Amino acid sequence: MQSLLASHQHIEAFLLLALRACTWLVLMVAIFAPLEYFFAVRPARRFHED
């Protein structure tokens, strides 16, 4: 029973770490994607004259 409880704690710690990493990833994308769009070195053309 002791080992089952210990492995359960490891799984909880791993899931918490994974959730924290995903949260940071979402925050970084939410910050840097608009910055890249507005301050791009070479802005992409949205409409082409064909």
HUPETA-V179080 format. One record per pair of residues at least 4 apart in sequence whose ideal C-beta (glycine too) atoms are under 7 Angstrom apart, sorted by the first residue. I is the first residue (numbers start at 1). J is the second residue. D is the distance in whole Angstrom. If there is no record, write none. Layout:
# HUPETA-V179080
i=I j=J d=D
i=I j=J d=D
This chain:
# HUPETA-V179080
i=1 j=5 d=7
i=2 j=6 d=6
i=3 j=7 d=6
i=4 j=8 d=6
i=5 j=9 d=7
i=6 j=10 d=7
i=7 j=11 d=6
i=8 j=12 d=7
i=9 j=13 d=6
i=10 j=14 d=6
i=11 j=15 d=6
i=12 j=16 d=6
i=13 j=17 d=6
i=14 j=18 d=6
i=15 j=19 d=6
i=16 j=20 d=6
i=17 j=21 d=6
i=18 j=22 d=6
i=19 j=23 d=6
i=20 j=24 d=7
i=21 j=25 d=6
i=22 j=26 d=6
i=23 j=27 d=6
i=24 j=28 d=6
i=25 j=29 d=6
i=26 j=30 d=6
i=27 j=31 d=6
i=28 j=32 d=6
i=29 j=33 d=5
i=31 j=35 d=7
i=32 j=36 d=6
i=33 j=37 d=7
i=34 j=38 d=6
i=35 j=39 d=6
i=36 j=40 d=6
